[in-house]
Amino acid sequence: DAGYGIDTAFRTALTALGLSYSVGVQSSTSLWPPGTAPLPPKPWSGRGRPPTRVRRSPEQKPLSAEKLARSLPEAAWQRVTWRAGTNGLLTSRFAAVRARPAQRDELRHEPRPEEWVLIEWPDNEDAPTKYWLSTLPAETPLAVLVGRTKLRWRIERDYQELKQEIGLGHYEGRSWRGFHHHASLCIAAYGFLVSERDRFPPSEPEFTERQALALPASYRPRGAPDPARATRA
């Protein structure tokens, strides 16, 4: 959702937690085009404190996401199908480039790292319709990048089924502990139902079996002891 994606502090916090993201942003989001970055700090004049903040110039400045999209060559755009919908396969035209977010970076001491800028521009539209920033690895193929980014529909469907079929929204208590127990049981029940559902896949020709996602090596369940602390002890 662009309401969260435009929040630089939110994206920075996700990265600090070691989490990758694909978040929606607006067409006005400020970006450094591929291969460019803010200028280094001004040379020190010998008086006062040495300058430490990166800077811009009239000749070297960021672009909006829309201007970046319009500057891409036709060869940068590819048609990608990401899943089967109720009326057939969902397909659109996408481009992805590596660029640096530029919002308020003139207050920083170094450029922000590069990340993916994913853009959707359907054939029947006069302008791009959606933009995302993603910290998925630089070697991620476009089809995978689109598929992961478009998972929002599946997540919203999960919440809908959790609330309607499993009863996640039926909790009427007032304590965090009580809600945590209720939510944990609902999620466990939903996980079981999903695993049972996958035993009987749809028979449509468009269906492709989903690959099971592995947990990251650094994953640690809530409440589990920290191995690093145990080693120090």
C-alpha positions as CSV (number, residue, x, y, z in Angstrom):
1,D,0.0,0.0,0.0
2,A,1.4,3.4,-1.0
3,G,0.2,4.8,2.3
4,Y,2.9,2.8,4.0
5,G,5.4,2.6,1.2
6,I,6.0,6.4,0.9
7,D,7.0,6.4,4.6
8,T,10.8,6.3,4.5
9,A,11.1,5.6,8.2
10,F,8.8,2.6,7.8
11,R,10.9,1.1,5.0
12,T,14.1,1.8,6.9
13,A,12.8,0.0,10.0
14,L,11.9,-3.0,7.9
15,T,15.4,-3.2,6.6
16,A,16.8,-2.8,10.1
17,L,14.8,-5.8,11.2
18,G,16.3,-7.8,8.3
19,L,13.1,-8.0,6.4
20,S,12.7,-7.7,2.6
21,Y,9.8,-5.7,1.3
22,S,7.8,-4.8,-1.8
23,V,5.7,-1.7,-1.0
24,G,3.6,0.5,-3.2
25,V,4.8,4.1,-3.7
26,Q,3.3,7.1,-5.6
27,S,4.2,8.4,-9.0
28,S,5.7,11.5,-7.4
29,T,8.2,9.4,-5.4
30,S,11.7,10.9,-5.8
31,L,14.3,8.5,-7.3
32,W,17.9,8.6,-8.6
33,P,17.9,7.1,-12.1
34,P,19.9,3.9,-12.6
35,G,23.6,4.6,-12.4
36,T,23.3,7.9,-10.6
37,A,23.6,9.0,-7.0
38,P,23.8,12.3,-5.0
39,L,27.0,14.2,-5.2
40,P,29.6,13.7,-2.4
41,P,29.9,16.4,0.3
42,K,31.4,19.7,-0.7
43,P,35.2,20.0,-0.5
44,W,36.3,21.5,2.9
45,S,37.3,25.1,2.6
46,G,39.5,24.8,5.7
47,R,37.2,26.8,7.9
48,G,34.6,25.5,10.2
49,R,33.4,21.9,10.2
50,P,34.1,19.8,7.1
51,P,30.9,19.2,5.1
52,T,29.5,15.7,5.5
53,R,26.2,15.6,3.8
54,V,25.6,14.5,0.2
55,R,24.2,17.1,-2.1
56,R,22.4,17.7,-5.4
57,S,23.0,20.2,-8.3
58,P,20.8,21.5,-11.1
59,E,22.6,19.1,-13.4
60,Q,22.5,16.1,-11.1
61,K,19.2,15.7,-9.3
62,P,16.6,12.9,-8.9
63,L,13.4,12.3,-11.0
64,S,9.9,11.4,-10.0
65,A,8.9,7.7,-10.5
66,E,6.7,8.7,-13.4
67,K,9.4,10.6,-15.2
68,L,11.8,7.7,-14.6
69,A,9.2,5.3,-16.1
70,R,8.6,7.4,-19.2
71,S,12.4,7.6,-19.8
72,L,12.8,3.9,-20.1
73,P,13.2,2.4,-23.5
74,E,10.6,0.1,-25.0
75,A,12.9,-2.9,-24.6
76,A,12.8,-2.4,-20.8
77,W,9.1,-3.4,-20.7
78,Q,8.0,-7.1,-20.6
79,R,4.7,-8.8,-20.3
80,V,4.4,-10.9,-17.1
81,T,1.6,-13.3,-16.0
82,W,1.6,-13.7,-12.2
83,R,-1.5,-15.8,-11.4
84,A,-4.8,-17.2,-12.6
85,G,-7.8,-14.9,-11.8
86,T,-11.5,-15.7,-11.9
87,N,-11.7,-14.7,-15.6
88,G,-8.4,-16.1,-16.8
89,L,-4.7,-15.4,-16.4
90,L,-3.7,-12.0,-15.0
91,T,-1.1,-10.4,-17.2
92,S,0.3,-6.9,-17.6
93,R,3.3,-5.0,-18.8
94,F,6.2,-4.3,-16.3
95,A,9.6,-2.8,-16.1
96,A,12.1,-3.0,-13.2
97,V,15.3,-1.1,-12.7
98,R,17.8,-0.7,-9.8
99,A,17.6,2.9,-8.4
100,R,18.1,4.8,-5.1
101,P,15.3,6.4,-3.2
102,A,16.0,10.1,-2.9
103,Q,13.5,11.5,-0.5
104,R,15.3,13.9,1.9
105,D,18.6,12.3,1.2
106,E,20.3,15.7,1.2
107,L,20.2,15.3,5.0
108,R,22.2,12.1,4.9
109,H,25.9,11.5,5.0
110,E,25.9,8.8,2.3
111,P,23.5,7.7,-0.5
112,R,20.8,5.2,0.2
113,P,21.5,1.7,-1.2
114,E,20.0,0.7,-4.5
115,E,16.7,-1.3,-4.6
116,W,14.2,-2.4,-7.2
117,V,11.8,0.1,-8.7
118,L,9.0,-2.0,-10.2
119,I,6.5,-0.2,-12.6
120,E,3.3,-1.5,-14.1
121,W,2.1,0.2,-17.3
122,P,-0.8,-1.7,-19.0
123,D,-1.0,-1.6,-22.8
124,N,-4.4,0.2,-22.7
125,E,-3.3,3.0,-20.3
126,D,-1.8,6.4,-21.2
127,A,0.5,6.4,-18.1
128,P,1.9,3.9,-15.6
129,T,-0.6,2.8,-13.1
130,K,1.4,1.4,-10.2
131,Y,4.9,1.8,-8.7
132,W,6.7,-0.3,-6.0
133,L,10.0,-0.3,-4.2
134,S,11.5,-3.6,-3.3
135,T,14.6,-4.8,-1.4
136,L,14.5,-8.3,-2.9
137,P,17.9,-9.4,-4.1
138,A,19.4,-7.7,-7.2
139,E,19.5,-11.0,-9.1
140,T,15.7,-11.6,-8.7
141,P,14.1,-12.3,-12.1
142,L,11.3,-10.0,-13.2
143,A,8.7,-12.7,-13.0
144,V,9.6,-13.5,-9.4
145,L,9.6,-9.8,-8.5
146,V,6.2,-9.3,-9.9
147,G,4.8,-12.5,-8.3
148,R,6.1,-11.5,-4.9
149,T,4.8,-8.0,-5.2
150,K,1.4,-9.1,-6.3
151,L,1.0,-11.3,-3.2
152,R,-1.1,-8.6,-1.6
153,W,-4.3,-10.2,-3.0
154,R,-3.4,-13.5,-1.5
155,I,-2.7,-11.9,1.9
156,E,-6.0,-10.0,1.9
157,R,-7.7,-13.2,1.0
158,D,-6.0,-15.0,3.9
159,Y,-7.3,-12.3,6.3
160,Q,-10.8,-12.6,4.9
161,E,-10.9,-16.3,5.4
162,L,-9.3,-16.1,8.8
163,K,-12.0,-13.7,9.9
164,Q,-15.0,-15.3,8.2
165,E,-14.2,-19.0,8.3
166,I,-11.9,-19.4,11.3
167,G,-13.2,-16.7,13.6
168,L,-10.2,-14.4,14.0
169,G,-12.5,-11.4,14.2
170,H,-14.7,-13.0,16.9
171,Y,-12.4,-12.2,19.8
172,E,-14.2,-10.0,22.4
173,G,-11.5,-9.9,25.2
174,R,-9.5,-6.9,26.2
175,S,-6.1,-8.3,27.0
176,W,-3.1,-8.7,24.7
177,R,-2.4,-12.2,26.1
178,G,-5.9,-13.3,25.4
179,F,-5.9,-12.0,21.8
180,H,-2.4,-13.5,21.2
181,H,-3.8,-16.9,22.2
182,H,-6.9,-16.5,20.1
183,A,-4.9,-15.4,17.1
184,S,-2.3,-18.2,17.5
185,L,-5.0,-20.9,17.5
186,C,-6.8,-19.3,14.4
187,I,-3.5,-19.1,12.5
188,A,-2.7,-22.7,13.4
189,A,-6.1,-23.9,12.3
190,Y,-5.9,-21.9,9.0
191,G,-2.5,-23.3,8.3
192,F,-3.9,-26.8,8.6
193,L,-6.8,-26.0,6.3
194,V,-4.5,-24.5,3.7
195,S,-2.3,-27.6,3.8
196,E,-5.3,-29.8,3.4
197,R,-6.5,-27.7,0.5
198,D,-3.2,-28.1,-1.3
199,R,-3.7,-31.8,-1.3
200,F,-6.5,-31.3,-3.8
201,P,-5.3,-28.7,-6.4
202,P,-7.7,-27.2,-8.9
203,S,-8.0,-29.0,-12.2
204,E,-7.9,-25.9,-14.5
205,P,-5.1,-26.0,-17.1
206,E,-3.8,-22.6,-15.9
207,F,-3.0,-24.0,-12.4
208,T,0.6,-24.4,-11.5
209,E,1.6,-25.9,-8.3
210,R,3.0,-23.4,-5.9
211,Q,6.5,-23.9,-4.6
212,A,6.8,-24.2,-0.8
213,L,8.5,-21.2,0.7
214,A,11.4,-22.0,3.1
215,L,11.9,-20.1,6.3
216,P,15.0,-17.8,6.4
217,A,18.0,-19.2,8.2
218,S,17.8,-16.4,10.8
219,Y,14.1,-17.1,11.7
220,R,13.5,-17.6,15.4
221,P,10.0,-18.2,16.8
222,R,8.8,-15.7,19.3
223,G,9.9,-16.7,22.8
224,A,12.7,-18.9,21.6
225,P,16.1,-18.4,23.3
226,D,18.6,-16.2,21.4
227,P,21.5,-18.5,20.4
228,A,23.9,-15.6,20.5
229,R,23.1,-14.8,24.1
230,A,23.3,-18.5,25.0
231,T,26.8,-18.7,23.5
232,R,28.0,-15.6,25.5
233,A,26.6,-17.2,28.7
